[in-house]
Amino acid sequence: MRIGHYQFKPKWVPSILTILMLPILIALGFWQLSRAEEKQQILDQRNQRMALPKNVLTSIPKDLSEIEYRRLVIKGKYLNQYPIYIDNKVYQGQVGYQIVIPFMIAGSDELILVNRGWVKATESRSRLPVVPFIETEVTLNGQVKLNSKDVASLGSKNRLGNDWPALVRWVDPLALDKDIPGKVAPFVFLQDPEPIDELKREWVFINAPPEKSISYALQWFSLAGLLFIIYIVVNTKRIKN
């Protein structure tokens, strides 16, 4: 193909590479856009449900979607003899643990695993940090996290040993139900921050905001555009007089 003083004459190797790579880069861009839309829908749904009146839980509902992203209130007592430490949790650049304690709902044998928050690790990994226990009946405010698994830890052994306190990589309510008396709810309750509590609670429901996925999409589309430009330039030659 001749355009003015230039001739576009594509070669086999760059043509095949461009045909293979260009659709992949474009598809990755659209995939990131769909991810951004999904994240935005989750945020919108959470904001709508958080605006609803608080839901007082007296038992574990059969349909857990009823309580997802809702502001919840639970009343009962901690089972402090079964503390759970989630290992390798980082807060503001410091390594520590998140402390989870089973919580028995008042007037029932149903248990909710309450994440009380983050505490800094001690100088030695062989010694877990001491957290003050609450012995009296209390009322807690918070929200639930239905999927508590850490995808980065999948495929590895979760609980280290069988003693208490339990040291885990993520909270598995089904596995802990076998070791704790009572019916353990299949979710984790994320307790709201309290001024008098030294435990740190800054819950993140989406690891990356929708804007980050949009920026990734722009990067993929930019790479696709750059590849196309390089393909045109490499296969276009100036015609000598």
One Martini backbone bead per residue (centre of mass of N, CA, C, O) as a GRO file, in nm:
protein
  241
    1MET     BB    1   0.095   0.038   0.024
    2ARG     BB    2   0.042   0.373  -0.094
    3ILE     BB    3   0.154   0.692   0.071
    4GLY     BB    4   0.284   0.879  -0.120
    5HIS     BB    5   0.624   0.853  -0.004
    6TYR     BB    6   0.490   0.586   0.113
    7GLN     BB    7   0.522   0.231   0.223
    8PHE     BB    8   0.309  -0.035   0.308
    9LYS     BB    9   0.496  -0.339   0.424
   10PRO     BB   10   0.421  -0.612   0.569
   11LYS     BB   11   0.538  -0.848   0.786
   12TRP     BB   12   0.504  -1.148   0.930
   13VAL     BB   13   0.603  -1.125   1.222
   14PRO     BB   14   0.471  -0.853   1.315
   15SER     BB   15   0.185  -0.939   1.231
   16ILE     BB   16   0.147  -1.181   1.418
   17LEU     BB   17   0.205  -1.035   1.685
   18THR     BB   18  -0.020  -0.824   1.657
   19ILE     BB   19  -0.262  -1.020   1.626
   20LEU     BB   20  -0.213  -1.147   1.913
   21MET     BB   21  -0.178  -0.888   2.111
   22LEU     BB   22  -0.404  -0.678   2.062
   23PRO     BB   23  -0.658  -0.831   2.174
   24ILE     BB   24  -0.544  -0.873   2.459
   25LEU     BB   25  -0.511  -0.576   2.544
   26ILE     BB   26  -0.807  -0.496   2.498
   27ALA     BB   27  -0.934  -0.709   2.686
   28LEU     BB   28  -0.795  -0.607   2.945
   29GLY     BB   29  -0.926  -0.331   2.945
   30PHE     BB   30  -1.225  -0.429   2.963
   31TRP     BB   31  -1.187  -0.591   3.223
   32GLN     BB   32  -1.118  -0.347   3.404
   33LEU     BB   33  -1.387  -0.202   3.356
   34SER     BB   34  -1.562  -0.427   3.483
   35ARG     BB   35  -1.428  -0.413   3.760
   36ALA     BB   36  -1.505  -0.121   3.820
   37GLU     BB   37  -1.812  -0.169   3.809
   38GLU     BB   38  -1.829  -0.378   4.037
   39LYS     BB   39  -1.709  -0.199   4.263
   40GLN     BB   40  -1.921   0.026   4.241
   41GLN     BB   41  -2.164  -0.152   4.314
   42ILE     BB   42  -2.064  -0.229   4.596
   43LEU     BB   43  -2.044   0.059   4.708
   44ASP     BB   44  -2.339   0.138   4.660
   45GLN     BB   45  -2.467  -0.088   4.828
   46ARG     BB   46  -2.326  -0.021   5.093
   47ASN     BB   47  -2.426   0.272   5.124
   48GLN     BB   48  -2.727   0.201   5.129
   49ARG     BB   49  -2.714   0.002   5.379
   50MET     BB   50  -2.574   0.200   5.581
   51ALA     BB   51  -2.836   0.397   5.580
   52LEU     BB   52  -2.972   0.208   5.744
   53PRO     BB   53  -3.092   0.086   6.003
   54LYS     BB   54  -3.017  -0.086   6.261
   55ASN     BB   55  -2.938  -0.433   6.313
   56VAL     BB   56  -3.061  -0.659   6.542
   57LEU     BB   57  -2.895  -0.944   6.663
   58THR     BB   58  -3.041  -1.265   6.791
   59SER     BB   59  -2.959  -1.420   6.524
   60ILE     BB   60  -2.884  -1.631   6.264
   61PRO     BB   61  -2.935  -1.596   5.948
   62LYS     BB   62  -3.003  -1.771   5.664
   63ASP     BB   63  -2.985  -1.499   5.504
   64LEU     BB   64  -2.690  -1.322   5.466
   65SER     BB   65  -2.773  -1.087   5.267
   66GLU     BB   66  -2.931  -0.918   5.485
   67ILE     BB   67  -2.636  -0.825   5.641
   68GLU     BB   68  -2.488  -0.714   5.418
   69TYR     BB   69  -2.366  -0.393   5.475
   70ARG     BB   70  -2.471  -0.369   5.761
   71ARG     BB   71  -2.573  -0.222   6.050
   72LEU     BB   72  -2.481  -0.372   6.359
   73VAL     BB   73  -2.619  -0.549   6.655
   74ILE     BB   74  -2.468  -0.700   6.949
   75LYS     BB   75  -2.540  -0.930   7.228
   76GLY     BB   76  -2.298  -1.035   7.489
   77LYS     BB   77  -2.025  -1.278   7.514
   78TYR     BB   78  -1.711  -1.364   7.557
   79LEU     BB   79  -1.477  -1.630   7.455
   80ASN     BB   80  -1.163  -1.603   7.588
   81GLN     BB   81  -1.054  -1.914   7.555
   82TYR     BB   82  -1.074  -1.843   7.211
   83PRO     BB   83  -0.828  -1.714   7.072
   84ILE     BB   84  -0.754  -1.528   6.761
   85TYR     BB   85  -0.469  -1.508   6.539
   86ILE     BB   86  -0.388  -1.302   6.274
   87ASP     BB   87  -0.139  -1.321   6.066
   88ASN     BB   88   0.029  -1.079   5.906
   89LYS     BB   89  -0.061  -0.773   5.989
   90VAL     BB   90  -0.077  -0.452   5.840
   91TYR     BB   91  -0.008  -0.123   6.007
   92GLN     BB   92   0.149   0.139   5.912
   93GLY     BB   93   0.413  -0.064   5.858
   94GLN     BB   94   0.318  -0.271   6.078
   95VAL     BB   95   0.347  -0.566   6.242
   96GLY     BB   96   0.074  -0.805   6.314
   97TYR     BB   97  -0.252  -0.855   6.461
   98GLN     BB   98  -0.567  -1.007   6.454
   99ILE     BB   99  -0.842  -1.014   6.680
  100VAL     BB  100  -1.036  -1.308   6.757
  101ILE     BB  101  -1.361  -1.350   6.919
  102PRO     BB  102  -1.589  -1.527   7.053
  103PHE     BB  103  -1.956  -1.463   7.042
  104MET     BB  104  -2.228  -1.481   7.255
  105ILE     BB  105  -2.548  -1.473   7.220
  106ALA     BB  106  -2.799  -1.366   7.383
  107GLY     BB  107  -3.000  -1.646   7.453
  108SER     BB  108  -2.776  -1.842   7.317
  109ASP     BB  109  -2.553  -2.077   7.115
  110GLU     BB  110  -2.454  -1.855   6.933
  111LEU     BB  111  -2.174  -1.765   6.723
  112ILE     BB  112  -1.945  -1.484   6.686
  113LEU     BB  113  -1.682  -1.364   6.502
  114VAL     BB  114  -1.477  -1.116   6.647
  115ASN     BB  115  -1.313  -0.838   6.521
  116ARG     BB  116  -1.119  -0.622   6.725
  117GLY     BB  117  -0.832  -0.601   6.578
  118TRP     BB  118  -0.520  -0.441   6.594
  119VAL     BB  119  -0.185  -0.561   6.688
  120LYS     BB  120   0.123  -0.545   6.785
  121ALA     BB  121   0.405  -0.701   6.767
  122THR     BB  122   0.645  -0.857   6.902
  123GLU     BB  123   0.985  -0.926   6.904
  124SER     BB  124   0.864  -1.220   6.932
  125ARG     BB  125   0.699  -1.486   6.773
  126SER     BB  126   0.674  -1.668   7.042
  127ARG     BB  127   0.517  -1.397   7.141
  128LEU     BB  128   0.218  -1.291   7.211
  129PRO     BB  129   0.013  -1.048   7.240
  130VAL     BB  130  -0.157  -0.871   7.483
  131VAL     BB  131  -0.512  -0.882   7.547
  132PRO     BB  132  -0.775  -0.738   7.677
  133PHE     BB  133  -1.039  -0.866   7.838
  134ILE     BB  134  -1.398  -0.917   7.823
  135GLU     BB  135  -1.632  -1.029   8.074
  136THR     BB  136  -1.872  -0.875   8.008
  137GLU     BB  137  -2.158  -0.770   7.896
  138VAL     BB  138  -2.210  -0.663   7.553
  139THR     BB  139  -2.233  -0.402   7.301
  140LEU     BB  140  -2.209  -0.422   6.944
  141ASN     BB  141  -2.067  -0.259   6.664
  142GLY     BB  142  -2.114  -0.334   6.302
  143GLN     BB  143  -1.991  -0.571   6.050
  144VAL     BB  144  -1.983  -0.798   5.785
  145LYS     BB  145  -1.778  -1.081   5.663
  146LEU     BB  146  -1.827  -1.344   5.455
  147ASN     BB  147  -1.528  -1.340   5.329
  148SER     BB  148  -1.223  -1.437   5.511
  149LYS     BB  149  -1.035  -1.506   5.296
  150ASP     BB  150  -0.696  -1.531   5.186
  151VAL     BB  151  -0.584  -1.550   4.867
  152ALA     BB  152  -0.269  -1.546   4.933
  153SER     BB  153  -0.310  -1.833   5.120
  154LEU     BB  154  -0.376  -2.027   4.921
  155GLY     BB  155  -0.254  -2.364   4.973
  156SER     BB  156  -0.202  -2.320   5.267
  157LYS     BB  157  -0.160  -2.348   5.585
  158ASN     BB  158  -0.343  -2.216   5.831
  159ARG     BB  159  -0.313  -2.360   6.100
  160LEU     BB  160  -0.094  -2.344   6.386
  161GLY     BB  161  -0.187  -2.586   6.526
  162ASN     BB  162  -0.417  -2.668   6.835
  163ASP     BB  163  -0.394  -2.438   7.014
  164TRP     BB  164  -0.431  -2.194   7.275
  165PRO     BB  165  -0.394  -1.977   7.087
  166ALA     BB  166  -0.487  -1.916   6.761
  167LEU     BB  167  -0.289  -1.949   6.462
  168VAL     BB  168  -0.364  -1.766   6.164
  169ARG     BB  169  -0.422  -1.656   5.826
  170TRP     BB  170  -0.729  -1.721   5.849
  171VAL     BB  171  -1.075  -1.726   5.883
  172ASP     BB  172  -1.243  -2.046   5.963
  173PRO     BB  173  -1.549  -2.120   6.072
  174LEU     BB  174  -1.579  -2.427   6.006
  175ALA     BB  175  -1.321  -2.520   6.157
  176LEU     BB  176  -1.384  -2.379   6.440
  177ASP     BB  177  -1.654  -2.531   6.504
  178LYS     BB  178  -1.502  -2.795   6.612
  179ASP     BB  179  -1.349  -2.629   6.875
  180ILE     BB  180  -1.621  -2.472   6.943
  181PRO     BB  181  -1.870  -2.426   7.147
  182GLY     BB  182  -2.118  -2.414   6.929
  183LYS     BB  183  -2.262  -2.199   6.684
  184VAL     BB  184  -2.092  -2.094   6.407
  185ALA     BB  185  -2.073  -1.839   6.213
  186PRO     BB  186  -2.018  -1.778   5.849
  187PHE     BB  187  -1.863  -1.518   5.982
  188VAL     BB  188  -1.737  -1.181   6.028
  189PHE     BB  189  -1.712  -0.940   6.283
  190LEU     BB  190  -1.674  -0.588   6.247
  191GLN     BB  191  -1.569  -0.374   6.463
  192ASP     BB  192  -1.606  -0.081   6.580
  193PRO     BB  193  -1.471   0.192   6.671
  194GLU     BB  194  -1.309   0.301   6.985
  195PRO     BB  195  -1.176   0.536   7.192
  196ILE     BB  196  -1.101   0.323   7.442
  197ASP     BB  197  -0.964   0.153   7.220
  198GLU     BB  198  -0.643   0.026   7.113
  199LEU     BB  199  -0.754  -0.101   6.879
  200LYS     BB  200  -0.727  -0.136   6.532
  201ARG     BB  201  -0.986   0.001   6.293
  202GLU     BB  202  -0.956  -0.049   5.927
  203TRP     BB  203  -1.178  -0.129   5.701
  204VAL     BB  204  -1.152  -0.331   5.397
  205PHE     BB  205  -1.359  -0.424   5.113
  206ILE     BB  206  -1.163  -0.290   4.894
  207ASN     BB  207  -0.846  -0.300   4.778
  208ALA     BB  208  -0.950  -0.141   4.515
  209PRO     BB  209  -1.053   0.107   4.351
  210PRO     BB  210  -1.208   0.187   4.058
  211GLU     BB  211  -0.985   0.388   3.961
  212LYS     BB  212  -0.761   0.174   3.933
  213SER     BB  213  -0.891   0.007   3.705
  214ILE     BB  214  -0.906   0.241   3.504
  215SER     BB  215  -0.598   0.286   3.489
  216TYR     BB  216  -0.537   0.004   3.380
  217ALA     BB  217  -0.705   0.028   3.123
  218LEU     BB  218  -0.542   0.265   3.001
  219GLN     BB  219  -0.278   0.106   2.983
  220TRP     BB  220  -0.374  -0.113   2.787
  221PHE     BB  221  -0.468   0.079   2.561
  222SER     BB  222  -0.193   0.215   2.524
  223LEU     BB  223  -0.041  -0.041   2.441
  224ALA     BB  224  -0.213  -0.095   2.193
  225GLY     BB  225  -0.151   0.172   2.049
  226LEU     BB  226   0.158   0.140   2.046
  227LEU     BB  227   0.168  -0.123   1.885
  228PHE     BB  228   0.033  -0.010   1.630
  229ILE     BB  229   0.238   0.213   1.572
  230ILE     BB  230   0.487   0.032   1.548
  231TYR     BB  231   0.380  -0.138   1.316
  232ILE     BB  232   0.359   0.092   1.112
  233VAL     BB  233   0.654   0.199   1.125
  234VAL     BB  234   0.811  -0.067   1.062
  235ASN     BB  235   0.624  -0.110   0.774
  236THR     BB  236   0.732   0.182   0.686
  237LYS     BB  237   0.853   0.328   0.380
  238ARG     BB  238   1.051   0.528   0.203
  239ILE     BB  239   1.047   0.651  -0.116
  240LYS     BB  240   1.277   0.652  -0.354
  241ASN     BB  241   1.378   0.843  -0.636
   0.00000   0.00000   0.00000
